[in-house]
Amino acid sequence: MLTRRALVPFFVLSFAIAWGIIAAYLLAPDFMAVFGPLTGNHPLFFLATYAPAIAALSIVMARTGVAGLRSFLGRLLLWRCSWGWLVFLVIGLPLVFYAGFFIKGQQLDDPFPFPSLAGYLVAALLMAVKGPVEELGWRGLALPLLQRGMAPFWAALLLGAIWGLWHLPAFWLSGTPQSAWSFTPFFVGAVAISVIVTAMFNQTGGSILLPAFFHFQLINPLWPDAQPYDTYLLVVIAGLVVWSDRKAQFSNTAGLTDVVPGLAGKHRED
């Protein structure tokens, strides 16, 4: 049975796998040199990125069996959303990056910074099978469990803070994509994104697919570098999302709580 207590092993596993890999590179660089430098495309970096998904899938399988895992993964097929969310995902998010880029005072000399369409598709595929996979854990398991005990807004803030903190060690290690970024804007952005995604998650019936697509759009290699102005714009959007749906945002019964569809009503604590 999946209860809120499953959050403990989920967060422990997610942090242990990801932080453990990066800590090994930081604390034992000579030993880890055998595996080569840790870059954004290194297999161990992928393993660290997949930590929340590994934790979530392991817990769902252990607690609900093969049938439960199949039902959990079925949430990847939930694609229906309102036109507003669809427009935001397809058009709004790219506009955030382009607007932030221009606010930053940059000039867009090359709107397609790839030698060919195939080059872009390869880069996009690498991004699609990296960060978005995290959503099996963050929005697949953690968010609905958190919403069993708190309103969506507070669940989003808490999960966003944990999500942002989970990335911290990557900022300390050269070679990772995060090593060139500033952590504070990233952390604030993670919380703002969590607020936006939580509202979309609840409106779409607990879809994992749409948060994963949202995640991909955030790291789509086609968009220009808009840091930190993209973060500022996402904070504004998060505020508008909360204000437009403020009644549900602060209601303890408004958030979707099912991790495995079909086990509804079996949420009492062990």
N, C-alpha and C positions, 0 to 999 in steps of 0.2 A: 504494500500500500504506500502511495506517495503522500507524505504529509510535509508540513513546513520544516520538520526536522531534517529532511533531505537536503536542505540548504547548507547544512554544516559540511557534510562530505563533498558537496558540489564545490563550495568555495575552497575548501582545503585542497582538493584535487586540482582545481583550476590554478591555484597559486603555486602549489607544490611542483607541478610539471613545468609551468612556464618560468617561474622564478628559479627553480632548481637548475634548469638548463643554462639560463643567463648567469646565475650565481657561479656555476662551474667555470664558465669562461672568465668571470671577473676574479675568482679566488684561486683558480688552478689553471692559468693560461697555458703553462707548459704542457700539462697533461692534455688539455683540450685541443692543443695545436695539432694533435694526431688527426682530428676531424676536420681540420682546415678552419680558416677564419669564418666567423659567423656573419653572414650577410642576409639580406632580405630574401634571398632565394635558396638559402642553405636548408637541407632537409631538417636539421634540428630547429631552425627558426620556424619552419612549417609546423613541426611537432609542438613547439611552444604556443604557436598561434591556435592550434587545434585543441589546446588543453580544455577550454570550457565545453567544447563539443564532446571530447572524449569522456569528460566527467559526467555530462548529462546523459549520454548514451549508455554509459556503464550503470548509472544509477537507475535509469528507466528499465533497463534490461534486468537488473538484479531485483527490482521491486515489482515489476509487472510482467516479466517474461517476454517471450517472442511476440505474442499477440499485442501486448502493451507497447512494445517498441514499434511494431508495425503501425499501430494507431497514432503513436507520437509522430512518426515520420510522415504520416498522412497529412499532417499540418503543413508540410512543404507544398501541398497541392492547393492550399487555400490561396487563391489569387484575386478574388473579387474584392473591390474596394470602391469607395465613392469616386466620382469624377474629380472632386477636389484633391483627394490624395493622389490620384493617378497623375493629374497635371503637375502637382508638386514634385512627385518622384521623377517624372520624365523631363519636365521643363524648369520647375522651381529650383531644384537643387543645382543644376548646372548654372542657372542665373546667379545663385549665391556666390559661386566661385568666380564667375566673370565679373560680377559687380564688385566683389572684394578685391579682385585683381586691379580693376581700374581705380577704385578708391585708394589703393596702395600706391597709385601713381605710375603703374607700369604700362608699357605699350605692348600690344599683342602683335608682334612681328610675324609670327607663324602660328595660325590657328590650328594647324595639324602638324605637331612636332614629331612626326614619324616618317621614316623614309618610304613607307608603303602602307597600304591597308593591312597587309599580312603582318607587318611589324606591330601595328597597333593591336590587331586581334590577338597576337601572342601575348603582348603586355597586358591586355585586358583579361585574357584567360588566366594568367598568373594571379592577377588581383582577385578574380572571381572565385578561385579555389583557395584563397588565403583568408583574408579578413572576414568575408561574409559567413564562413563556416562557423565562426564564433557564435553566431546567432542561435545555433542549436542549443547552446547553453544559456546565454544571457536572456534572450526572449523566449526560447523554447522551454526552459525549466525554471530559471530563477525568477523571472518577472511574475508568472502566474502564481507561484508559491508565495512571493512577497505580497501580492495583492489579496491573499487570503487573510492577511492581518492588518492591512493598511490601505488607505485610499491611493488611487493611481498616482497622484502627484507626489506623495511621500515615497511610494515604492520607486518611482522614476528617479527621484533625487538620490535615494540610497543606492540603487543599482548603478546609476550613472557615476557616483563617487567611487564605488567599488570597481567598476569597469575602468575608470580612468586610472585609479591607483594600480590596478593589475598590470598596466603598461609601463609603470615607472622604471623597472630595471633596464628596459630596452633603451631608455634615454641615457644610461650611463655607459653603454658599450658601443664603441665605434664600429661602424660597419652595418649597424641596423638602420632602417629608415628613420626611426625616431631620434637617432643620435644627433641629427642636424636640426631638430626642432626644439622649441621652448616648451617645458612641461606645463607651466601654468595656463597658457591659452588652450593647450590640448586638454587639460583636465576640465576647465570651464566648458569647453566645447563638448566633451563627453557627457557632462551632466545635461547640457542643453539638448543634445541629440537624444539622450535617454528620455527626456520629457516629451519630445516630439514623437519619437518612435512608440512610446507607451500609448499615446492617444491613438495612433494609427493601429497599433496592435489590438487594442480593445475594440476599435470600430470594425476591424476585419475578422473578428471571430477567433483571434488567436493565431493568425497566420505567422509562420516562420519564414515563408518565402519572401514576403514583402519587406520585413525588416532586413533580410539578407540582401535584397535588391537595393534598399536604402543604404546599407553598409557599402555595397559595391559603388554606388554613385558617389559616396564620400571619398573613395580612393580611386575613382576612375582616372586612369593616366592621361586621358584627353583633356581634363580640366586644368586650367592654369593654377600656379601656386598663388593663393590669396591670403596666406597666413600673415597676421592674425585676424584680418578683417572678415574672413569667412566665419570665424568664431563669433565675432560681434554680431553679425547678421543672424546667425543661428540662435543666439541668445534672444534677439528681438522676436524671431519667429516662434521660439519656445514660449515667450511671454504671451504672444497673440494666441497661440494654441490653448494655453491655460485659460486665458480670459474668455475665449469664445465658447469654451465648454466647462466653465468653472464649477457648475453644479456637480457634474460627474467627476471632475478632477479631485474633488474633496469629499466624495462619498465613499464610505467603506464597503459599499455593496455594488459599486459601478464597474469595478475591474474584473476582467476575465480571469478565472482561477483554475481552469482545467488544463492540466499538463498532458494527460492521456484521455482524449475524448472516449466516452464510454464508461469511464470510472467516476463520472459525476456523482456527487452525493457520498463519496467515500473519503472525505477529507478530514475526518476526525483524527485527532492526535493519537498515536500509538500509546 
